[in-house]
Each structure stands twice: as C-alpha cells, then as structure tokens.
Amino acid sequence: MEGIKVRVGIGIAALVGLALALLAGQGFSQTPLRIYSVAGTLAALAFALWERFIWKWKPVRYFTGVPLIAGTWRGELVSSYVRPNGESVPPIPTAIYVSQSASRWTVTLFTGESKSISEHAKLIHDPDGRWRLSWQYVNTPRPGVRDRSERHKGAAELYIGSQPGEGLEGAYFTDRRTDGELRFPEWSSVRYGSADSALAADGFNHASPFVGEK
C-alpha cells in the first residue's frame, strides 16, 4: 500500500509539472516536454533507488526506525493440534525466508513436510513502539503427507525483537481451526530453498537487535 501511494504521488507531481508548463504558455514546444521527461525519469530512478537500496541504509533507518529483517530465520513451530490418540504434536523445526524492500514483503515458511507462501504481507508499527510482520499464506504439503495434511490457508504475525537474542516471535492460525506459536532466534543472510538445507546449515547467528539498529 505504501508503495502504491509513493507511485501515485510521483505520477501526480509529474502531471502537475506538465500542466504548469502548458499553462505558462509553453505549449507543446520541445523544451518543457524535454524537462518534463527528464524530471519524470529522475523521479522514477529516485523511487527505484529508494525502494531497493536507500531505505535500508543505517543512517536512514536511524530516523525511520524501520527494521531490516530480510534473510532466513530458523526456529520452531509449536502447534496446538492434538492427534486422535490424544498426543500433542512436538515442536516442529521450521525456517522462514523474508524478502524485504521499502514497501513490499514476502514470507516463505518451510518445514520438513510443507511450504507456505505469503499472499499479503505488511510491516506494522504498533502504538507501543514495537514492529510486527503480519501476513496471510497458502500452505502446500509435500505429496507424501497429503493423506493426513491438506492444502490450507492461514494467517501469521511475528513481533520483531529489539534486544539481543530476541529474534522473531509470534503466532499463526489456519482455516482448519488450528493455531500455534512461532519462534525464530537464529538468522542468516543466505537464502535457502528448503527446510532441510536451512536446518542443516552452519551459517546461522543468534539474532541481534534489528529495530533502530545503528
């Protein structure tokens, strides 16, 4: 949504500039149109640079406070599901990959049996100062487990820690009327494509503060 607002603002500013040039009696002469074209190109370039790079510079985030959480996070999923025999499901080793730009976020969650891909994700700054990542997702189980685990939808959110080691913690719920907790204390900048590779990797670090990092 924020990205759409920025694009709309740039478009409106460009149109206003063209209208002012025409009202000033410039007509459709080459000079004002050339200036308009250059201004539009510069605005588009500035937006692209902001969207991909500038927003995450430490001096910029010092003022915005926006957390930089892109990368792979490793931890566990604790489900409330109770098996037919009355036993609880043990914690499930889990990894998530977060892709982040200034206005867009995607979340991919992996376990040994399924993969969830976000449909709508957003970063929210709560009144108490905390940040949380919220998203809706579609979960697709691996073919070998679909006899007991069907494809389903759900929603999840993770609060972003502001102290060393807090990592990401939150909860999820599904349209199968199950829910649970999510905890991710370890982080890596590497993008992993499966739970097996992420959970077996050695290049993870204990989470550091990400909110307002300087």
Backbone as CSV, one residue per row, in Angstrom:
resi,resn,N_x,N_y,N_z,CA_x,CA_y,CA_z,C_x,C_y,C_z
1,MET,0.824,-1.202,0.000,0.000,0.000,0.000,0.860,1.254,0.000
2,GLU,1.936,1.256,0.822,2.805,2.431,0.849,3.465,2.642,-0.510
3,GLY,3.846,1.547,-1.177,4.457,1.669,-2.488,3.510,2.270,-3.498
4,ILE,2.232,1.897,-3.436,1.234,2.460,-4.338,1.095,3.953,-4.099
5,LYS,1.072,4.363,-2.831,0.952,5.780,-2.508,2.123,6.576,-3.077
6,VAL,3.331,6.015,-2.960,4.509,6.709,-3.478,4.422,6.854,-4.988
7,ARG,4.029,5.780,-5.671,3.919,5.833,-7.128,2.874,6.843,-7.563
8,VAL,1.724,6.843,-6.871,0.672,7.798,-7.199,1.163,9.225,-6.995
9,GLY,1.894,9.460,-5.898,2.425,10.797,-5.627,3.381,11.264,-6.705
10,ILE,4.261,10.366,-7.150,5.200,10.721,-8.216,4.453,11.036,-9.503
11,GLY,3.445,10.227,-9.808,2.660,10.451,-11.023,1.926,11.774,-10.991
12,ILE,1.323,12.091,-9.845,0.598,13.359,-9.715,1.546,14.543,-9.849
13,ALA,2.714,14.444,-9.204,3.695,15.533,-9.291,4.144,15.756,-10.730
14,ALA,4.346,14.662,-11.452,4.764,14.791,-12.847,3.678,15.434,-13.689
15,LEU,2.423,15.034,-13.477,1.313,15.613,-14.238,1.128,17.089,-13.918
16,VAL,1.284,17.440,-12.651,1.175,18.850,-12.265,2.260,19.671,-12.949
17,GLY,3.477,19.125,-13.001,4.563,19.826,-13.669,4.274,20.070,-15.136
18,LEU,3.710,19.069,-15.812,3.356,19.230,-17.217,2.262,20.272,-17.390
19,ALA,1.250,20.231,-16.522,0.148,21.190,-16.613,0.643,22.617,-16.416
20,LEU,1.549,22.809,-15.456,2.085,24.149,-15.213,2.876,24.651,-16.417
21,ALA,3.612,23.748,-17.052,4.380,24.154,-18.230,3.459,24.593,-19.352
22,LEU,2.353,23.876,-19.529,1.411,24.226,-20.587,0.696,25.537,-20.279
23,LEU,0.295,25.709,-19.006,-0.406,26.931,-18.618,0.497,28.154,-18.709
24,ALA,1.782,27.933,-18.602,2.729,29.047,-18.683,2.946,29.513,-20.120
25,GLY,2.210,28.925,-21.043,2.304,29.346,-22.435,3.378,28.625,-23.203
26,GLN,3.892,27.554,-22.642,4.956,26.836,-23.312,4.419,25.944,-24.426
27,GLY,3.106,25.655,-24.378,2.512,24.794,-25.387,3.170,23.434,-25.385
28,PHE,3.331,22.895,-26.551,3.969,21.594,-26.672,5.348,21.722,-27.312
29,SER,6.009,22.823,-27.003,7.362,23.002,-27.521,8.278,21.950,-26.910
30,GLN,9.409,21.741,-27.530,10.302,20.667,-27.126,10.928,20.888,-25.756
31,THR,11.237,22.142,-25.421,11.966,22.399,-24.175,11.218,21.952,-22.927
32,PRO,9.961,22.414,-22.684,9.277,21.968,-21.469,9.002,20.477,-21.459
33,LEU,8.698,19.919,-22.641,8.450,18.482,-22.678,9.718,17.703,-22.367
34,ARG,10.861,18.224,-22.816,12.125,17.561,-22.513,12.413,17.632,-21.016
35,ILE,12.151,18.798,-20.439,12.344,18.953,-18.995,11.423,18.010,-18.231
36,TYR,10.176,17.944,-18.685,9.198,17.052,-18.046,9.661,15.602,-18.128
37,SER,10.178,15.212,-19.296,10.644,13.845,-19.480,11.813,13.527,-18.561
38,VAL,12.761,14.468,-18.475,13.919,14.266,-17.605,13.488,14.191,-16.146
39,ALA,12.558,15.080,-15.749,12.083,15.083,-14.359,11.391,13.769,-14.027
40,GLY,10.577,13.275,-14.969,9.898,12.002,-14.737,10.871,10.853,-14.607
41,THR,11.900,10.860,-15.451,12.918,9.808,-15.386,13.670,9.849,-14.065
42,LEU,14.033,11.057,-13.630,14.746,11.201,-12.360,13.884,10.767,-11.186
43,ALA,12.579,11.101,-11.247,11.672,10.700,-10.168,11.547,9.183,-10.107
44,ALA,11.428,8.548,-11.280,11.330,7.089,-11.318,12.611,6.441,-10.810
45,LEU,13.765,7.010,-11.177,15.044,6.485,-10.716,15.185,6.640,-9.211
46,ALA,14.781,7.808,-8.697,14.861,8.047,-7.255,13.984,7.062,-6.497
47,PHE,12.788,6.803,-7.037,11.901,5.842,-6.382,12.509,4.448,-6.383
48,ALA,13.078,4.033,-7.529,13.671,2.702,-7.625,14.837,2.545,-6.650
49,LEU,15.669,3.582,-6.543,16.794,3.530,-5.613,16.320,3.478,-4.167
50,TRP,15.297,4.264,-3.852,14.736,4.232,-2.502,14.146,2.859,-2.198
51,GLU,13.369,2.333,-3.131,12.673,1.063,-2.927,13.637,-0.086,-2.668
52,ARG,14.769,-0.094,-3.354,15.674,-1.236,-3.263,16.870,-1.026,-2.342
53,PHE,17.334,0.205,-2.216,18.594,0.406,-1.507,18.551,1.446,-0.385
54,ILE,18.150,2.667,-0.699,18.333,3.786,0.225,17.612,3.578,1.544
55,TRP,16.411,3.008,1.514,15.612,2.866,2.730,16.327,2.061,3.807
56,LYS,17.211,1.129,3.384,17.852,0.257,4.374,19.235,0.731,4.823
57,TRP,19.683,1.878,4.343,20.924,2.425,4.852,20.767,2.735,6.336
58,LYS,21.787,2.445,7.104,21.699,2.640,8.554,21.374,4.076,8.956
59,PRO,21.988,5.095,8.320,21.617,6.471,8.700,20.141,6.773,8.443
60,VAL,19.591,6.193,7.372,18.174,6.411,7.066,17.303,5.703,8.091
61,ARG,17.641,4.451,8.405,16.828,3.696,9.369,16.966,4.241,10.787
62,TYR,18.026,4.996,11.022,18.158,5.639,12.329,16.982,6.582,12.570
63,PHE,16.528,7.228,11.502,15.402,8.166,11.618,14.051,7.483,11.413
64,THR,13.983,6.513,10.507,12.694,5.860,10.244,12.378,4.773,11.261
65,GLY,13.418,4.128,11.811,13.206,3.038,12.748,12.763,1.744,12.105
66,VAL,12.658,1.705,10.785,12.169,0.503,10.101,13.164,-0.641,10.280
67,PRO,12.720,-1.795,10.765,13.634,-2.915,10.981,14.017,-3.595,9.673
68,LEU,15.257,-4.011,9.589,15.752,-4.763,8.446,15.782,-6.237,8.843
69,ILE,14.861,-7.019,8.310,14.732,-8.419,8.730,14.878,-9.391,7.566
70,ALA,15.312,-8.912,6.409,15.459,-9.786,5.248,16.485,-10.879,5.527
71,GLY,16.217,-12.075,5.031,17.111,-13.206,5.219,16.346,-14.431,5.674
72,THR,17.077,-15.451,6.070,16.471,-16.704,6.530,16.531,-16.783,8.045
73,TRP,15.399,-17.100,8.640,15.295,-17.249,10.088,15.010,-18.715,10.417
74,ARG,15.598,-19.176,11.505,15.475,-20.590,11.862,14.983,-20.734,13.297
75,GLY,14.044,-21.656,13.486,13.499,-21.860,14.823,12.536,-23.020,14.848
76,GLU,11.361,-22.790,15.451,10.401,-23.882,15.582,8.971,-23.383,15.544
77,LEU,8.098,-24.303,15.203,6.652,-24.084,15.193,6.049,-25.010,16.240
78,VAL,5.233,-24.459,17.123,4.579,-25.255,18.163,3.083,-25.233,17.896
79,SER,2.542,-26.363,17.477,1.137,-26.443,17.075,0.243,-26.843,18.241
80,SER,-0.989,-26.325,18.203,-1.977,-26.699,19.222,-2.705,-27.988,18.848
81,TYR,-2.408,-28.531,17.676,-3.114,-29.721,17.192,-2.866,-30.911,18.114
82,VAL,-3.936,-31.632,18.395,-3.860,-32.844,19.211,-4.239,-34.032,18.336
83,ARG,-3.397,-35.022,18.291,-3.637,-36.191,17.462,-4.829,-37.002,17.978
84,PRO,-5.420,-37.836,17.101,-6.578,-38.645,17.523,-6.315,-39.506,18.754
85,ASN,-5.055,-39.879,18.975,-4.738,-40.694,20.152,-4.539,-39.855,21.410
86,GLY,-4.759,-38.529,21.282,-4.648,-37.649,22.439,-3.276,-37.048,22.649
87,GLU,-2.307,-37.390,21.815,-0.954,-36.869,21.970,-0.798,-35.508,21.292
88,SER,-0.008,-34.658,21.910,0.299,-33.358,21.311,1.409,-33.516,20.278
89,VAL,1.443,-32.598,19.344,2.496,-32.615,18.325,3.751,-31.970,18.910
90,PRO,4.899,-32.618,18.833,6.127,-31.997,19.352,6.509,-30.782,18.510
91,PRO,7.330,-29.881,19.055,7.772,-28.720,18.280,8.370,-29.142,16.935
92,ILE,8.036,-28.393,15.893,8.464,-28.726,14.533,9.574,-27.767,14.099
93,PRO,10.770,-28.268,13.789,11.831,-27.391,13.285,11.357,-26.672,12.020
94,THR,11.560,-25.362,11.982,10.985,-24.533,10.920,11.963,-23.441,10.508
95,ALA,11.868,-23.044,9.248,12.656,-21.917,8.746,11.750,-21.012,7.924
96,ILE,12.018,-19.714,7.954,11.291,-18.785,7.088,12.298,-17.912,6.349
97,TYR,11.948,-17.570,5.125,12.754,-16.623,4.361,11.930,-15.366,4.157
98,VAL,12.500,-14.216,4.529,11.821,-12.929,4.389,12.521,-12.112,3.310
99,SER,11.757,-11.700,2.305,12.248,-10.776,1.280,11.643,-9.410,1.574
100,GLN,12.458,-8.369,1.544,12.003,-7.060,2.013,12.535,-5.936,1.140
101,SER,11.645,-5.021,0.770,12.041,-3.764,0.139,11.397,-2.648,0.952
102,ALA,11.399,-1.423,0.443,10.827,-0.314,1.209,9.326,-0.455,1.402
103,SER,8.644,-1.093,0.460,7.179,-1.144,0.533,6.594,-2.529,0.307
104,ARG,7.445,-3.539,0.114,6.932,-4.875,-0.150,7.664,-5.904,0.692
105,TRP,6.907,-6.917,1.134,7.475,-8.003,1.917,6.873,-9.315,1.437
106,THR,7.676,-10.352,1.385,7.176,-11.698,1.118,7.780,-12.636,2.151
107,VAL,6.995,-13.625,2.546,7.428,-14.569,3.567,7.205,-15.986,3.048
108,THR,8.244,-16.796,3.083,8.140,-18.207,2.714,8.543,-19.035,3.921
109,LEU,7.655,-19.913,4.367,7.905,-20.737,5.549,8.077,-22.186,5.121
110,PHE,9.122,-22.827,5.662,9.420,-24.218,5.330,9.407,-25.084,6.583
111,THR,8.817,-26.257,6.464,9.044,-27.332,7.428,9.438,-28.562,6.610
112,GLY,9.689,-29.664,7.291,10.047,-30.871,6.566,8.914,-31.438,5.739
113,GLU,7.667,-31.007,6.026,6.512,-31.591,5.348,5.738,-30.627,4.468
114,SER,5.996,-29.329,4.565,5.184,-28.389,3.790,5.923,-27.080,3.543
115,LYS,5.302,-26.270,2.685,5.839,-24.957,2.347,4.692,-23.962,2.304
116,SER,4.851,-22.825,2.958,3.834,-21.774,2.965,4.389,-20.532,2.274
117,ILE,3.587,-19.942,1.392,3.987,-18.734,0.680,2.986,-17.628,0.980
118,SER,3.486,-16.462,1.344,2.603,-15.355,1.707,1.870,-14.819,0.486
119,GLU,0.607,-14.429,0.698,-0.189,-13.767,-0.335,-0.228,-12.262,-0.100
120,HIS,-0.353,-11.870,1.150,-0.362,-10.456,1.527,0.482,-10.324,2.788
121,ALA,1.481,-9.468,2.746,2.337,-9.255,3.914,2.545,-7.764,4.125
122,LYS,2.649,-7.377,5.389,2.887,-5.967,5.692,3.631,-5.843,7.014
123,LEU,4.387,-4.768,7.122,5.125,-4.459,8.336,4.361,-3.376,9.081
124,ILE,4.061,-3.631,10.348,3.192,-2.741,11.121,3.954,-2.171,12.311
125,HIS,3.819,-0.863,12.517,4.416,-0.194,13.668,3.313,0.076,14.677
126,ASP,3.331,-0.654,15.780,2.273,-0.529,16.777,2.439,0.726,17.633
127,PRO,1.348,1.174,18.254,1.419,2.369,19.108,2.427,2.247,20.248
128,ASP,2.689,1.014,20.707,3.642,0.847,21.807,5.093,0.874,21.337
129,GLY,5.300,1.102,20.032,6.654,1.215,19.506,7.206,-0.058,18.901
130,ARG,6.514,-1.172,19.113,7.005,-2.428,18.561,6.635,-2.567,17.085
131,TRP,7.436,-3.369,16.378,7.166,-3.685,14.980,6.740,-5.141,14.868
132,ARG,5.834,-5.406,13.935,5.446,-6.793,13.686,5.219,-7.007,12.198
133,LEU,5.553,-8.207,11.773,5.346,-8.621,10.391,4.106,-9.502,10.354
134,SER,3.120,-9.103,9.567,1.845,-9.819,9.501,1.599,-10.270,8.066
135,TRP,1.113,-11.495,7.893,0.865,-11.972,6.531,-0.194,-13.081,6.499
136,GLN,-0.795,-13.224,5.333,-1.687,-14.337,5.031,-0.944,-15.275,4.095
137,TYR,-1.259,-16.553,4.166,-0.467,-17.508,3.393,-1.307,-18.680,2.888
138,VAL,-0.722,-19.398,1.938,-1.258,-20.668,1.454,-0.209,-21.733,1.740
139,ASN,-0.618,-22.801,2.413,0.296,-23.881,2.774,0.067,-25.081,1.855
140,THR,1.153,-25.567,1.263,1.076,-26.727,0.375,1.941,-27.852,0.931
141,PRO,1.327,-28.936,1.417,2.098,-30.061,1.949,2.820,-30.826,0.837
142,ARG,3.849,-31.540,1.190,4.537,-32.405,0.241,3.618,-33.558,-0.144
143,PRO,3.759,-34.088,-1.366,2.851,-35.148,-1.822,2.750,-36.337,-0.874
144,GLY,3.836,-36.695,-0.223,3.828,-37.871,0.627,3.029,-37.752,1.904
145,VAL,2.599,-36.544,2.268,1.869,-36.374,3.531,0.462,-35.831,3.327
146,ARG,0.021,-35.716,2.078,-1.280,-35.107,1.815,-2.460,-35.972,2.243
147,ASP,-2.194,-37.234,2.570,-3.274,-38.077,3.076,-3.682,-37.679,4.488
148,ARG,-2.784,-36.976,5.195,-3.100,-36.553,6.560,-2.953,-35.043,6.773
149,SER,-2.497,-34.343,5.744,-2.327,-32.894,5.856,-2.731,-32.257,4.537
150,GLU,-3.868,-31.571,4.532,-4.397,-30.992,3.305,-3.862,-29.577,3.074
151,ARG,-3.944,-29.163,1.826,-3.606,-27.787,1.480,-4.576,-26.847,2.200
152,HIS,-4.056,-25.770,2.763,-4.921,-24.881,3.536,-4.378,-23.448,3.522
153,LYS,-5.191,-22.546,4.046,-4.811,-21.139,4.167,-4.733,-20.753,5.636
154,GLY,-4.046,-19.656,5.894,-3.936,-19.190,7.264,-3.367,-17.784,7.329
155,ALA,-3.100,-17.355,8.533,-2.512,-16.035,8.772,-1.512,-16.153,9.914
156,ALA,-0.519,-15.290,9.893,0.512,-15.328,10.934,1.054,-13.931,11.168
157,GLU,1.653,-13.753,12.328,2.348,-12.500,12.600,3.499,-12.758,13.551
158,LEU,4.558,-11.995,13.364,5.753,-12.122,14.177,6.153,-10.759,14.719
159,TYR,6.383,-10.695,16.025,6.920,-9.477,16.621,8.440,-9.505,16.504
160,ILE,9.006,-8.363,16.201,10.433,-8.251,15.940,11.133,-7.766,17.197
161,GLY,12.055,-8.567,17.687,12.738,-8.233,18.924,13.617,-7.005,18.793
162,SER,13.767,-6.272,19.877,14.614,-5.077,19.882,15.828,-5.238,20.786
163,GLN,15.957,-6.406,21.413,17.095,-6.673,22.281,17.856,-7.884,21.753
164,PRO,19.156,-7.986,22.042,19.950,-9.104,21.538,19.322,-10.452,21.885
165,GLY,19.236,-11.314,20.877,18.738,-12.664,21.093,17.243,-12.836,21.062
166,GLU,16.482,-11.747,20.958,15.029,-11.895,20.977,14.486,-12.459,19.667
167,GLY,15.116,-12.154,18.555,14.679,-12.705,17.286,13.253,-12.333,16.929
168,LEU,12.545,-13.287,16.318,11.154,-13.101,15.919,10.284,-14.087,16.681
169,GLU,9.181,-13.597,17.233,8.248,-14.466,17.948,6.826,-14.047,17.640
170,GLY,5.945,-15.039,17.492,4.557,-14.710,17.200,3.675,-15.931,17.174
171,ALA,2.629,-15.854,16.358,1.630,-16.918,16.335,1.028,-17.040,14.946
172,TYR,0.290,-18.120,14.741,-0.402,-18.343,13.476,-1.723,-19.042,13.748
173,PHE,-2.619,-18.968,12.791,-3.826,-19.790,12.845,-4.211,-20.160,11.422
174,THR,-4.975,-21.251,11.280,-5.319,-21.761,9.956,-6.830,-21.871,9.799
175,ASP,-7.256,-22.065,8.539,-8.685,-22.259,8.300,-9.131,-23.672,8.664
176,ARG,-8.202,-24.479,9.192,-8.552,-25.809,9.707,-8.831,-25.757,11.210
177,ARG,-8.916,-24.537,11.729,-9.192,-24.300,13.145,-8.080,-24.828,14.045
178,THR,-6.870,-24.686,13.575,-5.705,-24.970,14.406,-4.882,-23.692,14.510
179,ASP,-4.084,-23.621,15.541,-3.211,-22.463,15.710,-1.939,-22.904,16.408
180,GLY,-1.069,-21.943,16.680,0.172,-22.292,17.341,1.098,-21.100,17.470
181,GLU,2.295,-21.366,17.949,3.297,-20.331,18.172,4.472,-20.505,17.211
182,LEU,5.129,-19.394,16.919,6.309,-19.381,16.062,7.452,-18.698,16.796
183,ARG,8.626,-19.307,16.766,9.798,-18.712,17.413,11.017,-18.896,16.511
184,PHE,11.694,-17.791,16.217,12.863,-17.839,15.339,14.009,-17.035,15.955
185,PRO,14.905,-17.687,16.700,16.003,-16.969,17.354,17.283,-16.865,16.526
186,GLU,17.349,-17.570,15.377,18.581,-17.588,14.588,18.353,-16.990,13.203
187,TRP,19.379,-16.315,12.683,19.254,-15.602,11.409,20.476,-15.812,10.535
188,SER,20.243,-15.829,9.213,21.327,-15.888,8.231,20.949,-15.024,7.036
189,SER,21.930,-14.407,6.422,21.665,-13.595,5.232,21.477,-14.450,3.984
190,VAL,21.801,-15.731,4.077,21.712,-16.639,2.929,20.262,-17.034,2.677
191,ARG,19.901,-17.128,1.405,18.565,-17.594,1.047,18.601,-19.104,0.819
192,TYR,17.824,-19.839,1.616,17.744,-21.286,1.475,16.427,-21.661,0.799
193,GLY,16.450,-22.745,0.020,15.266,-23.136,-0.731,14.451,-24.238,-0.107
194,SER,14.905,-24.777,1.017,14.162,-25.863,1.659,14.472,-25.894,3.141
195,ALA,13.596,-26.571,3.882,13.816,-26.708,5.321,15.062,-27.544,5.591
196,ASP,15.267,-28.598,4.805,16.409,-29.485,5.030,17.729,-28.726,4.957
197,SER,17.899,-27.909,3.918,19.164,-27.182,3.769,19.323,-26.102,4.832
198,ALA,18.235,-25.416,5.165,18.315,-24.352,6.168,18.580,-24.914,7.556
199,LEU,17.899,-25.996,7.898,18.038,-26.555,9.243,19.384,-27.240,9.448
200,ALA,20.018,-27.665,8.349,21.312,-28.339,8.461,22.494,-27.385,8.329
201,ALA,22.243,-26.141,7.962,23.325,-25.188,7.698,24.018,-24.733,8.980
202,ASP,25.285,-24.352,8.832,26.077,-23.878,9.972,26.174,-22.359,10.039
203,GLY,25.747,-21.669,8.976,25.991,-20.232,8.904,24.950,-19.348,9.548
204,PHE,24.303,-19.824,10.611,23.291,-19.016,11.298,23.886,-18.371,12.538
205,ASN,23.439,-17.167,12.832,23.885,-16.434,14.012,22.716,-16.194,14.947
206,HIS,23.037,-16.050,16.228,21.998,-15.692,17.182,21.510,-14.289,16.846
207,ALA,20.209,-14.097,16.863,19.617,-12.832,16.409,20.155,-11.640,17.192
208,SER,20.319,-10.537,16.483,20.713,-9.262,17.078,19.552,-8.289,16.983
209,PRO,19.613,-7.187,17.699,18.531,-6.198,17.564,18.441,-5.710,16.124
210,PHE,17.239,-5.593,15.631,17.049,-5.111,14.268,16.299,-3.785,14.243
211,VAL,15.493,-3.500,15.249,14.743,-2.250,15.269,15.675,-1.109,15.655
212,GLY,15.736,-0.097,14.812,16.555,1.067,15.118,18.035,0.792,15.159
213,GLU,18.476,-0.295,14.525,19.890,-0.648,14.527,20.715,0.473,13.910
214,LYS,21.826,0.787,14.499,22.656,1.899,14.023,23.936,1.371,13.385
